[in-house]
Amino acid sequence: MPLADYQPERVKIDYKGRPLAEVRGLNLEDISVLVRSHLTELQVLYARFQNTALDTEALIQIISEAPGIAARVIALASDEPEGVAAARKFSLPLQVKMLAEIVRLTFEDVGGPKAFVALVGQLAGVHLLPDGEPATIQ
């Protein structure tokens, strides 16, 4: 298959029985946007959740601790990067539903989020948390 023919898998998200959006897994460009925009918060979330499965409870905690990241992830995965403000308005259950699909689509091919973070760290030659520096979300 030629590269130009590639289309990422998408999942339709319904709200109250009507189509709301289609989400896909995050790509490298999306991750770059997230890192540039939210590096400190991502470091904190990584430290906090590195030994935790990204289940519904973890997604709820991430949304409550870093709503800006959650909304940006939803907007990017919906191919509407300007839709962050709209995504912030979605109800908690709707955000969790969307994030669960985005996480699945993003990481299923590499063995999960931990394997992905390890791979990115190896490729970048960086540590996600500076040695000896405590991280907090402001």
JOQUI-V991926 format. One record per backbone hydrogen bond with DSSP energy under -0.5 kcal/mol. CO is the residue of the C=O (numbers start at 1). NH is the residue of the N-H. E is the energy in kcal/mol with one decimal. If there is no record, write none. Layout:
BEGIN
CO_NH_E / CO_NH_E
END
This chain:
BEGIN
2_5_-1.8 / 3_6_-1.8 / 9_25_-0.5 / 11_23_-2.5 / 12_14_-0.5 / 13_20_-3.0 / 13_21_-1.6 / 15_18_-1.5 / 18_15_-3.3 / 21_13_-3.4 / 23_11_-2.5 / 27_31_-2.4 / 28_32_-2.4 / 29_33_-2.1 / 30_34_-2.4 / 31_35_-2.7 / 32_36_-2.6 / 33_37_-2.2 / 34_38_-2.6 / 35_39_-0.8 / 38_42_-2.8 / 39_43_-2.4 / 40_44_-2.1 / 41_45_-2.8 / 42_46_-2.7 / 43_47_-2.4 / 44_48_-2.3 / 45_49_-2.7 / 46_50_-1.3 / 49_52_-1.9 / 53_55_-2.2 / 55_59_-2.5 / 56_60_-2.2 / 57_61_-2.0 / 58_62_-2.5 / 59_63_-2.4 / 60_64_-2.3 / 61_65_-2.4 / 62_66_-2.9 / 66_69_-0.5 / 66_70_-2.0 / 67_71_-2.5 / 68_72_-2.1 / 69_73_-2.8 / 70_74_-2.2 / 71_75_-2.4 / 72_76_-2.9 / 73_77_-2.7 / 74_78_-1.2 / 75_80_-2.9 / 76_79_-1.7 / 77_24_-1.2 / 80_83_-3.0 / 81_84_-0.5 / 83_87_-2.5 / 84_88_-2.0 / 85_89_-0.7 / 86_89_-1.1 / 87_90_-1.1 / 91_95_-2.6 / 92_96_-2.7 / 93_97_-2.4 / 94_98_-2.4 / 95_99_-3.0 / 96_100_-2.6 / 97_101_-1.6 / 98_102_-2.3 / 99_103_-3.0 / 100_104_-2.2 / 101_105_-2.8 / 102_106_-2.3 / 103_107_-2.4 / 104_108_-1.9 / 107_110_-1.3 / 107_111_-0.6 / 107_112_-2.0 / 112_116_-1.9 / 113_117_-2.8 / 114_118_-2.4 / 115_119_-2.1 / 116_120_-2.8 / 117_121_-2.6 / 118_122_-2.2 / 119_123_-2.6 / 120_124_-2.7 / 121_125_-1.5 / 121_126_-1.3 / 130_133_-1.8 / 132_134_-0.6 / 136_138_-0.5
END
